[in-house]
Amino acid sequence: SYLSTAVGQLSAPQHGDVSLLVQVLICRNYKGDVDMVEIDHFLPLLMQQEEEGLICPVMSHGNVHFLWIKHNNLYLVATTNKNSNASLVYSFLYKLVEVFTEYFKELEEESIQDNFVVVYELLDELMDFGFPQTTDSKILQEYITQEGAKLEVAKSKVPTTVTNAVSWRSEGIKYKKNEVFIDVIESINVLVNANGSVMSSDIVGSIKLKTMLSGMPELRLGLNDRVLFALTGRDKGKTVAMEDVKFHQCVRLSRFESDRTISFIPPDGESELMSYRINTHVKPLIWIESVIEKFSHSRVEIMVKAKGQFKKQSVANNVEVRVPVPSDADSPKFKTSTGHAKYVPEKNLVVWTIKSFPGGKEYLMRAHFGLPSVENDEMEGKPPITVNFEIPYFTVSGIQVRYMKIIEKSGYQALPWVRYITQSGDYQLRTNA
Amino acid sequence: MPYLGSEDMVRELRRALSNPNVQSDHLRYRNTILKVVRAMSQGVDVSGLFSEMVKACATVDVVQKKLVYVFLCSYASLNPELSLLVINTLRKDCQDPNPMVRSLALRNMTNLRLPSLVEYVEQPLTAGLRDRAACVRRVAVLGWAKLHKLQASSDIDAAVVNELYSLLRDPDPVVMVNCLRALEEILKEEGGVAINKPIAHHLLNRLKECDVWGQCEVLKILERYRPQSEDELFDILSLLDPSLLSPHPPVMAATLSLFLSLCSGLPAASLSALERVRGPLLAACGSASREMRFTALCHIQLLLRSLPGLMGAHYKRFFCGYAEPAYIKQRKMQLLVELVNDENVALVLDELKGYCTDVNTDTAQAAISAIGRIGRSYSDRCLEILTGLLGLKQEHITSAVVQTVRDLVWVCPQCSEAVCLALEGCEETVQDSQGRQALLWLLGVYGERVSSAPYVLEVFIDGLRSEVSPGVKMELLTATMRLFLCRPAETQDMLGRLLHYCIEEETDMCVRDQALFYYRLLHCGIEETRKVLQGRRSDPSLGVLIGRPAEPVNQWARSFNTLEPLKQSAAETESTSGGSPEPVTSVPRPNTDLSLSSLSPSALEKAEEEDYVCMEEHVHCPAPPRCSPQSLQAALQLVNVQTLAFTPPQTLPWRVYLYTHTRNTHRDQPRDDTALKGFLSILATVLHTLSSERA
């Protein structure tokens, strides 16, 4: 029993001030194996490790282990005195973040303070005696509500979903207009070496639903064959291999395995139906060539060329090319063939923004910075150039929604809407500077 | 709001809580209670409000109830008598038509953790096991585990245990998993829940119904089951096969762990399971959560011990992103070292070279030492990079390079030529004691080929008074002695000054003793000195990097999917970033051919003034201590044993050079056998303790 001693504890040290104010916001001791005072050792340990530069997501004090993650300004810490299963503990901590974020939009010190009661209620439901219990936020939202803090609603209703056959959807949902919105989103991760060779690239895709349908509808999603073959791994080398395909629990996996049909009763509202990763050599959609010349004690000259390596019919929107500059640079001057460049001194970046970037086009930006005559002795790293963009109506993998069938026993007409977007994920190009 | 001291605050809150006007207004009442709980979690002692809060418990407002329970559970142990008053309300709530209220009452009844209440709790808990609502049964099942933990000595009713076993067939999967958890706790003394064939098969069949947490729990507990026939075993394995590819890393890891335990007698099946999880593990290495990435990397290292070729084609997955935390980068570099081969060596080295200038000095040093490790197989390419880095004249980089080349020449003596050339001028940049020790070692061993060696040592000797590190001083002594042997004319004078200072003025006993030792050694004549000081310059046997034999899976299967692989990594990165323990200080070796387990006086004993006994002894030790050199040294110093040198922890046989003093010296009988025996037994104890700590 690995998690049997985990104590869900949240603590929020407030950095920024010289005098560090430490405050444990919420503590739940689920089992009592680990003394509550142990959490007091967490921050000193963390500070010590930070100083030594040996920070590690597992720390030990005596026979107590702290497994922690950081979210915004919060530390979520699980303490255990067992040789626990690390990935399970981290998964649980991230689950906490996920649930709290769905409740409060943003998980931060303020939202915990403001929603004190709900946080306690949730911690009680999420874990009992150190074991995860109900962690599905859709189910939790049925009987723990922020409105619960107001008195009227507090006549708690029995959540049907706790024992329901369809645990992710309750009965009696009603909409005037029945619609379902399908978003196919692909993020491109690329790492390009300073000499221009692509070191690694992959696509992380996801199909998101916004369901506004009455009753208990039966949905069937049709994807194009190429993708389906890749999904089931039946093609032999023809198409790209999908890795790490995850379906929402509502999808009938046995059905998918037998006849490749994605059929399900959708959760109400927003949900992620499936996600996948394709590890393949993608041509970087926006290619960057850069020359950064540093003349010590006098100036830095930057030349960046951006090229859209996608179909001419498509357009990339809100393109941002972020070019690093030395921290002691000053007096910026820019020249761009399109868009505009801006110096962001607090991040040591030049941000070149192009609102609309059609495929096949090539643009240029030049920047000139002064350097102080006294050299900065501190070593600076070589941060890469990063690029943000968004290309609508286009997917790199070629995934397509062929149809979405919606069947409900009342027989209403429902409209499915589909949208495709390709966007930048972790998109890095190393520089030679 | 006016600022109130905690006493004022408690008084204020008490007044509000007992105010009938507040009590009659639900909203005000609840807000006051909220204030109490808020104060409690801010560390204010509000335990004095216990009786007021007990009264507030009797309400129809569920949220208010929850708040009061949070308070009561925190302070119940301070007020066992008053807590009795709550029990009535709680028991009444257990009869409530709303299952949420019933489960809430039941959960908090057991969370009070009061042994005196046990008799009142048992009856509702028994009823809870048969409740028609699953959420109540879930709580009731775990309630029994809590009760048992409260009074572990008392036996739990066999009827309850039976009922829990029968609830393994509950339609609700969470109830089923909770039963497993509860039985594990209750039957801890008997080795946990008994897994026979029907239970095992039942659990396997219901695995798919469980959520991630439940699946992991079931898989973990099934590790205890031993299938009765080979057919059954293979049926189970094929049932579990899809879970090996689970997109949830915890499930994948738990399944693999179960696979390895089921296949402990079938090495081939274990290895093919490792091949199966390659994809999911690589996917976990790209997870959005950096902790998950870290965990996956640590576990990949474990797998590589048995299947070194597992990730060969995927080495690019372990290239570091610019913004990744240092602990991930260092892990990835360790993996890259393992994955190097003739085809990718150029790319990997190019990548590692980029990390050497990382802003994080630990990462930079780890990259340099990784290049050094690769240098054991590809020495020319690596030396070129390493010597190139010296040109940057960065303090931490030069120090790490010097330490790395020291380790490199110890295993690859053919590199010494290039290293000697590169050493010139390093002394100006290296500042930290680890780096200087490495530099001194190199100057001592290869002094005849570094033209500036005497001048460098002279600068060190002139600055001796301001030197704080005993390690540097000891290394300096040895280096100067060695240089004296090959370049006596240039060194004699400074050696005299050095020995004089260390014997007359030095306060550190280890340094002084070593200086005395060398002084007396010189008295024995130059040939004797040469014999002792000119030991081996290298140990190519340590340099096996490629073609290292694969370990059987059973070596590490038990630590798979625990915290261990993550912790080990911390220890390893420490030793790669800080000075590596390889060729440590000088090795004053007595006659190397001493026979096993024999205590034979060495040549030194003939020295007239003192009685030295040198011996070589084999001590049987289950595993060489894997702790850091510093802690080993500290442990031995506790029993007055000084360490001179030891071999790297992984080498077998593991060697350590030690000395100690005895109190009574008899001129005529230089060997005090009883004292020696005592020394050996103490030594054995220390080594056993250290190695068992790590085992």
Interface residues (C-beta under 8 A of the other chain):
Chain A: S1 Y2 L3 S4 Q23 V24 L25 I26 C27 K31 G32 G53 L54 I55 C56 P57 V58 S60 H65 L67 I69 N83 S84 N85 A86 S87 L88 Y90 S91 F92 L93 Y94 F116 V117 Y120 E121 D124 D128 F129 F131 P132 Q133 T134 T135 D136 Y143 G148 A149 L151 A154 S156 V158 P159 V162 T163 N189 L191 A194 M199 S200 D202 E243 D244 V245 K246 R277 N279 M379 E380 G381 K382 P383 P384 D426 Q428 R430
Chain B: H26 L27 R30 L34 V37 R38 S41 Q42 G43 D61 V62 V63 K66 L67 V70 N98 P99 M100 V101 R107 R113 A133 A134 C135 R138 V139 L142 A145 K146 K149 D172 V174 V177 N178 R181 E184 E185 D211 V212 W213 C216 E217 K220 P247 H248 P249 P250 A253 A254 G279 P280 L282 A283 A284 G286 S289 R290 E291 M292 F294 T295 A296 K316 R317 F319 G321 Y322 P325 A326 Y327 E351 G354 T357 D358 V359 N360 T361 D362 Q394 N561 T562 L563 E564 L566 K567 S569 A570 T573 E574 S577
